[in-house]
Amino acid sequence: MGYRATLRGERFHFADLRQLLAKSNEPKSGDELAGLAAGSLRERVAAKVALAEVTLAEFVAQPVIEDELTELLVAEHDQAAFAAIASLTVGELRESLLDPLTRRLLAARPRAILPEMAAAVAKIMGDKDLIVAAAGLRTVTRCRNTMGEPGVFGVRIQPNHPADDTEGMLLAVLDGLLYGCGDAVIGVNPAGDSVATIAGQLGALHRVIDVLGLPTQACVLAQVTTQLAALERGAPVDLLFSSVAGSTAANDSFGVGAALLFEAREQVLASHADRPGFVGTQVVYVETGQGSALSAGAHHGVDQLTLEARAQGFARLFDPFLVNSVVGFIGPEYLADGRQIRRAGLEDHFVGKLLGIPMGMDVCYTNHVDADQNDADDLLVLLVAAGCNYVMGVPGADDVMLSYQSTSYHDAASVRDLFGLRPAPEFQAWLASRGLWRDGRMVAPSGGGLRALYESSRPALGR
């Protein structure tokens, strides 16, 4: 059958839905590396024209990958809600998402949308479309506090240390708190992956949370099995972390699968019954990112954006508290420069919002890509305008353990002030009690306030 379009007398043919999705994607070095990208701008436009005429029902009839992940995504598809939109074309779905009234109707039924549908509509949207549509989509989640409400912009404190030094890590946490960061999560990427290291870091983070009375959650971003082993040793696990990808084979390369993640989630949730301070039951933190399936040799001829949407659909199965794309982390083989990173960031954020997950973003780039901090600043502002749930807070925007560039504590504080946004409500109340938030904005701490925060945290530092 295939799909066809004619532009200025030139005819284009696309063999199947998988090829049509790939050829209609905006330029990505990863798609070019995999031999999937359009051969010319005209071919890309032709593919977009043809894609706009595809009905949503065709995505159900033609899976782009046949694997266990597809079976899981189809099993959770809300068939009753989908029946009302099955006859829409991708172009009509775009128009519905840009209309505030119909957007609200779609937002109320996120499981009517399969990931491939979300990817398809993103491909025929401009950057402004992605911002406008995403800004009207909200997902509220609860763990030890509440994230995602209108007007709330969260920040993950990311106090990584190249030697897993506990004191260095905790001092970076205190630095972030003084900028109002940390409401999304205090999340550490460990340099080592031993059970003892992970359990020790979880214990240290919770000493800070307990000593300061912080209404937030902690997470150490280790392998799922290592986190569970630390939990068995008695370490406090607020959020179960996992990276996921858009195909079963790619997830196998990560050492994760649906059965493991469902079981691990239940264990973490059960452990909360004996611990106070939880206001909700969403206990999973997921990271995704374009290019991961290609880097694992498990892309099945599917483009990066479609695979990212499938990864986000996989994350949705676990009712996550937080999800974010680490958009520029993998490197220039997959996103070549600041322009491609910006586009991917807006796509990933929009797709996640459309799928009904609590979408944040690590606005980042590696040191060998053609991008700089101005590119990161631009994407940060665009994402905040699009209603992004949260971003990363990294000391100086330079992660000295992972060796990449992200967003800093002061970057997050600046855009909160610029857009009139606030932290999670419980966290805002804590900041106000410490004299750090007043009249809707952060207040520079006095010398006495700084000393008081440091002194009250000394037991957590072991002093």
N, C-alpha and C positions, 0 to 999 in steps of 0.2 A: 504494500500500500504506500507507505511513505508520506512525505509532506512536500509541498511545492510552493514556490513563490516566484514571481517575475518582477524584476526591477529594471526599468528602462530597456526593455527588450531582452534582457539577459535572464535566462531561466535557471533556477536553482532547485535541486532535489535533495531531500534529507531522508535517509533510509528508514529511520525509526525515531521514536520519541527521544531516546537516549542521545542520538546524534543531533536532533533538533535543539535539545536543551544545551548541549555543549557548544554548538555553533552560535547560539544566540547570547552566550555569556559575554560580559564585558571583558576586555583583555586581561589575562592573567598569565604570568610566565609559567605557572604550573600546568595549565591546560595546554600551552604550547609545548612544554617538555613532554607531555603525554601524547602529543599528536592529535589533540581533540579540538583545538581552537579553530575558529573560522580562518580561512585563508586570506580574506580581504575584508575591508570595512563593508563593502557592498554585500558580501555573503553574510556577514553578521547582521546587517539590517534586514536582509531577506529572511533570515532565520527568525528574527524578532517578529516580522510581519506574519510569518506562518504560525509562529507560536501563539500569537495573540488570538488566532482563530480556533485554537484547540479547545475542546470542551473539557471541563473538569472530570467528567465521567471517563474520558480516555485515559487519565492517569490511573484510575482504578483498574481498567481493563488491560493496561500495558505496564507492568512493573519494570522499572529500569534495571533493577537487580533482583534476582531470585535467590534469596538466602534467608536465614533464620531471622535476621533483623527485619526484613520486609514482612515476614509472617507476623512478627510482633506488632509492627506498625499498622498492618491491616486489621489485626485482631482488636486493636483499641480504637479503630476508626468508628466514629459515631455515624452509623448508616442512616439513622432517622433524621438527624440534623442535615446530613449531606444531601438527602433527597431533595431538599428545598433549593439547593444551589448546583446540583449535578449538571444541569443544562447550561450553566453559565460558561462562556468562553474565558480564557485567561485575560483577554482584553476587558471583558465586562467585569471580571473580578477586580481588576485594577480600578476601574471607574467606581465600583462599589466601595472600595477601600479609601478612596479619596473624597467620598461623600460622607460627612459626619454622621448622618442618620443611618445609612446602611452599614457604615463601619461599626457602629455600636451593635448592630444585630449580628454581624460576623464575629465580633469580639466575644459575644456571649456564648458562642459555640465553637471554641477553638479546635475541638477534636473532630469537627467536620472537615478540617483541612489536613490533607496528607502533606508530608514534607516536600514532596516533589511539586505539588501545587504552589506551595509558598515560594519555592525557588523559582518556579516558572514566572510568577507574577513579578518577583523582584527583578528578573532579567529584562522586563519591558518597562521598568520604571527608571526615571532619572533620579539623581541624588536628592533633589528637592522632594520628589514623590515619596521616596523612602523615608525622609524626615517627617513629612506631613502625616503620612499614614501611621508610622510608628508612634508618633506623639499622642495619638488618640487611643492607644492600646495600653492597658495597665494590668499587671498581675500582682496581687498582694500576697505575701507569704509571711509565715510566723515560725520562729524557733525560740530564741531567748528574747527577741524583740520583733518588731513589725517592719517589714520592708516593702516598698513598692507603691505606697499610697501617693496620690497626686501631691505634687509639691515637695516630695522627699527625694533626695539624691544622696545615695550612700557611698561609702568609701571603704575598701578593704585595706587595712594596714598590712603591708608585706615586709616584715622586718628580717629579711633573709640575711644569713651570716655565712661567709665562706668556710668557717671552721666550726659551725654550729655552736658558737660561743653564747651561752645563755645570757650573760650580762649584756653583751653587745646587742643581742636580740631584744632584750627587755628595755634597754635604753632607747632603742629605735621605736618601740611601742609607745613609750612616754612622749617622745618627740611628736609622733603622729596624733596622740590624744590632744596635745596642745593646739593642733590645727583643726580639731573637731572631727578627726578621722577615726575609723574603726567600728562604725556602726554596722556595716555589712558583715564583717568578720575580721578577726585578727588571724591571718593565715600565713603560715611559714612553709616555704619550700625547703626541706631539709637537704643538707649536703650529703649526709649519710642516710642509709635506709635500714639500720639495725633497729630491732624492736626496742632496745634500751634507749637509743637516741630519740625515737619517736615518742616513747612513753615519757621520757624526761622533758621533752619540749612541750608536750601537752600539759604536763604537770606545772611547768614554769608559767605557761600562758594563763592557766587557771588560777595560779597564785595571784597574778596581777588582777584578773577579773574579780576574784573573791576579795582581795585586800582593798581594792578601790571601789567595789560595788558596781562594776561596769555592767550595764544591760546589753551585753553583746555576746557573741559566740566565738569560740576558738576552733582552729582546724590546723592540722599538720598534713601537708599534701604528699603523703607517702602512698605506696602501693596499698590497695585495699586489704590484702592479706596481712600486711604489716600493721595497719591500723587496727584490725581485728585482734591481732596478737597483743598489741598494746592495751586494747580494751580488756582482754582476758587477764592482764596483769593489774587491772584496776585503774588504768589511766582514764581520765574523763574525756570522752569523745562527744562533742556537741554535734559536729557535722561529719558525715562520711564523705570523703572526697574520692573522685575518680575522673580521669580523662576518658573521653569516649570518642569514637569515630563513626563514619557513616556506612560501614559495611561490617558484616560478621567477621570476615577475614582480618580486617584492620583492627577490630576490637580484640581478636585472638592474639594479635601481635602485641597488644597492650597488656595481655594477661587478664582481661576482664570479659565477662559475659553477663547476660541477663540473670541467669540463675544465681550467680555469685552476688551480684549487686542487690537483687531482691532479698536474699538471705542476710547479707551484711546490713542492709537498711533496717531489717526487723531487729537485728541484734542491737544496733545503736539505739533504736527507738525504745526497745525494752530497757536498756540501761538508764534511760532518762526517768523511769518511774521512781527510782531511788534518789533522784537529785532534784533539788528545787530550782525554780527560776525559769521554767519553760512556759511560754505562752502559746505555743503551737507545736504541731507534729511534723513539720517539714524539716527533714534532717539530712538532706543530701546536697552536696556542692559538686557541680560538674563543670569541667572545662572542655572546650572544643576549639577548633581552629581549621581554617581552610588549608588543605595540603597534607593533612595527616594520613589520609588513606593512600595518597599517591606516594608519600615517603615510605609507607609500609608495603608498597607494591600490591595494593589491594583495592584499586579504584574501579576495576571492572569496566573500564572505558567510560566512566561517568565523570563529569566535570566537577571542579572543586566546590562550587556553590551548591550544587545539588547534593553532594556528599555531606557538606556542612549542614544543610537542612535536615538530612537523614540523621546525622549525629544529634542534632537538637531534638528531633522527634524521639530518638532513643532516650535522651535525657528526660523528656516529658513523662516517660513511663514510671519514673521513680518519684514523682511529685516533689521536685527539688525546691530547696529554699533559695539557692543561688545557682545561676548558670552564667558563664562568660566565655566569649571567644578570645583566645590569646592571638589577636589578629595578625600581628607581624612577627611572631616569634620564630617561625620555622626557618625563614630566610628568603633570599632573593630568588632561589630556584622556584618558589611558589608564588610570591608576590614581589615583583622586581623593584618597586620604588614607592615613594610616598603616595603617588597618585593611585596605584593599585591597592595599597594598604588602606587608603581612605575609602575607596569604593567598597572593598571587602568588609570594612568595619561597618559601614552603613547597611550593606546587604545583610550581614550576619545579625545585626541588631534588629532590623525590621523583621526578618524571617522568624527569629526567636519570639518577638512580640506577637506576631500573627499566630504562631503555634501555641501561644498562651503560657509561655515559660517566663520566669523572672530574669530577664536578660540584662546582663551587664557587659562590660568590655575591658579588656586589658589593652589600652591604647599604646602600642609598643612597636619597636623595630630593633633589629639586630645591627651590630656595628659595621657589618659589611654590606648593608643594603643602601641603595641610593635614596636616603631619607634623612631628615634631621629633626630637631626638636620643634621647629616651626610646623612641620607636617603633623607632628603629634598634637601640638596646640590647636591646629585647625580642626583635626578630627575630634578632639575632645569637645570643642565648642559645638560642633555640628551634632555630636551624639547627645550632649546635654539638651540642645534644642529639640532633639528627637525623643526626649523622655527616657534616656538610658537610666536603668535602675542604680547602677554603681560602677565605679572604676577603681583602679589600683592606686594606693598611696605608697610610694617607694621613696626612701630617704634620698633627696637630691635628684629624683627621677632616674637614678643609675643603680640598677641592681648588681651589687658587687659579687654576688654568688652566681647568679645565672648569666651574668655578662651581657645584659641587654638594656635598652632604654625604655622607660615607661613614663608614668605621670607621678608627680611628687605630691606631698602633703599640701604644699602651698598652691599647686595647680588646682587641686580639688577645692580648697577653701576659696580660691579666686572665682571659680565658675559658680559655686554656690552663691556667693555674694552678687555676682553679675546677673544671675537669673532669679534671684530672690528665693532660693531653695533652702531646705533645712535638712538636718539629719533625721534618722528614724525617731519617732516621737519619744520613746523611752530614753533614747540616747541624748536627745535634745534636753530632756528634763535633767539628766545627769550633768550635762555641760552647764546648764543654768545653775544647778546646785553648787557647782565648783567656781562660779563666777566667770565662766568662759563663754557664755551665750547670754545676750541681753538684747531686747528690742529687735528680735528677728535676725540677729547676725552674731558672728563670732566677735569676742572681745579679747584684745591682747592681754595676756595675764600679767598681773603685777609681779614684782620680784617676790613679794610674800606669797602670792598664789603659786608661782613656780616652785618655791621652796616647799610649800605645803604639799603639793602633789608629789614632789620627789620624796619628801620625808615619809608621807603615808604609804609610798610604794616600797620603802626600804625592806620590809619583811619579805616581799616577793623577790627582791634581789639577793636575799640571803644575808642582809647586813643588819 
